[in-house]
Amino acid sequence: MIANYIDEIIMFCAGLWATATGFGYLQMPAKDQIAREQWQARFGMALRWIGPLLLVISIALAVVKNNT
């Protein structure tokens, strides 16, 4: 059962990580605060829309796979 949904589970977890990181709930490990802030400024906005998009796609794929 779970083996059928491995792709969706991985995509869902990646979406959770991207969303949490993009909105600042999780911080990337870095040597100093300046490097963290630079990383957040560079990739934060992209992760804010990529994360929820991955969540929606993974749920849609799971629903479609369940109906077939």
N, C-alpha and C positions, 0 to 999 in steps of 0.2 A: 504493500500500500504506500508506504513512505517513499519507496524507491521510484515510484511513478512521479513523484512531485519534487525530486531533488533539484531540478533546474529552477523551479519556482521558489523553493525554500532559499536557495543561494541568492537568487535575485531579490527576494524580499529582505533578507538580511543585509545585503549590500545597499538596498534602498533605505533601510533603517539607519545604517551607519552614515550614509551620505547626508540624509536629512538631519540627523543629530549633529554631525560635524559642521554642516553648512550653517545651521542656526546657532552654533556655539555651545551646545550642550556637552559635546565631547571635544577635547582639545587634542591636537596632534602632538606627539612627543617631539620636543625640540630642545636644543641646548639652552636657549634663552627665550625670554618673552618677546623680544623683537622679531626673532625668526618665526615664532608662532603667529604674531600679528601680520607679518608679511605673507605667510602662507594663507591665512584666513582672508586677507585682502585679495590675494590672487585667485584662490579657488573657491572661496565661500559662496559667492553669488551663483556660480555654476552648480554647486552642490545643492543649493536651495531649491532648484527646479529639477535637477536630475534625480535626486532622492525620491521625492513624491511621484515622479514619473515612473521610476522603477517599481515603486510599490503598486501603483495602479496597473502596470503591465503584468506584474507577477500575479496579482489577484485575478485579472482578466484571463490570463493563460490557464490558471488553475481551474477557473469556472468552466472554460471551454473544454479543457481536458476531461473534466468530470462529466460533462454532458455528452461526450462522444463515446 
